[in-house]
Amino acid sequence: MKRERKGQIIAGIILIIIGISISGIRLIAGFHQNSFLLLLGGLFIAAYFYKDSYGLLIPGCIIFGLGFSSTKFGIAGNYSQFNTLGLGLGFIGIFVIDLLNKGKTHWWPLIPGGILVMAGLSSSPFQLWRYFHIGWPILVILLGLWIIGESTGLLKKKHKDNEDSNKID
C-alpha cells in the first residue's frame, strides 16, 4: 500500500476514534472546552497523517495533551499539575508518533517533554517529589558513567565482543 494512502486511512481512523471519544466524554462530563481541545488536537494529528507534514503534528500533540489533561475523570480533580503533565506527554507524543510513523524522528521533543512530565509528577497530589528529591542525583551519576563508558569505548567494546562471539558459533 502506498505511503500516502496509508496516511489517509490512518487519518480517517483517528477522526473516528476522536469522534467516539468526544461523544463518550460528552455523555459522562458534558461538553467543555477540553472537548474542543481534544477535537482540535485530533484534527491536527489526523492532518499530519493525511499530509505527512511534521509541522501539523507539533500543535496537534500539544493541544491534544492539554485537552486530555484538563478532562475531569475523577482522579484528576482540580489539580493544575495535570496540565503540566499533559503538556509534557504531548511533547513526548510528538516523538513517539513520528517515530512510529516514519521509523526515525527528531529527539528535541523529549527535552521539554521530560522536563514537563517530571515537573508535573513531582508536584502532583501523589507527592512523587520526595522520590525525585532523593533520586535525581543518582540519575546524574548514571548519566556521567554512561558518558565515560561511551567515550572510553567500554560500552562499545562489550557490544563488539558479543558480536564477535556470535560470529564464532
Secondary structure as UniProt FT lines:
FT   HELIX           3..29
FT   HELIX           33..51
FT   HELIX           54..69
FT   TURN            77..78
FT   HELIX           81..102
FT   TURN            108..109
FT   HELIX           110..122
FT   TURN            125..126
FT   HELIX           129..152
FT   HELIX           154..168
//
